[in-house]
Amino acid sequence: MLSRSGIHAVRALVALANVSDGDYKGAALLADETDAPPNYLGKLLQALSREGLVESQKGLGGGFRLARAPEEITMYDVVRSIEDIRRWTQCLFGGDGCSDGNPCAVHHRWAVVRESYLEMMKTTRLVDLLPTENHRGTNPL
């Protein structure tokens, strides 16, 4: 259910979670590490910077770093910063009149899935996505 942009943004922030305190990582290096198009990732990082999730610094030794601890940033924070999350709350079939009082054929089943998905996004923090000792070197996304 994550868009390509959402996946690139989450991967980039997971990579930034490994940057040492006080250091920055360049967008080109992040793009290489996360297999993202460099120019596109740069734009995503700027959007995340405007939302207060990353800090940027220009010049030699500059780049990006997390603005908050990885324990404080959820997947929901990241994705809602770059995507219109209203699509997650709308009718699965795009029906304008779909509601609890006037449900489409899958309204109630979709509501259960949607709420579960949103809860997972809101409770999964960047720190939860970092490789563990058992998965060292693997990308969880």
Secondary structure, DSSP 8 states (H G I E B T S, - for coil): ---HHHHHHHHHHHHHTTS-TT--B-HHHHHHHHT--HHHHHHHHHHHHHTTSEEEE-STT-EEEESS-GGG-BHHHHHHHHS-GGGGTS-TT--TT-SSSS--TTHHHHHHHHHHHHHHHHH-BHHHHS--GGGTT----
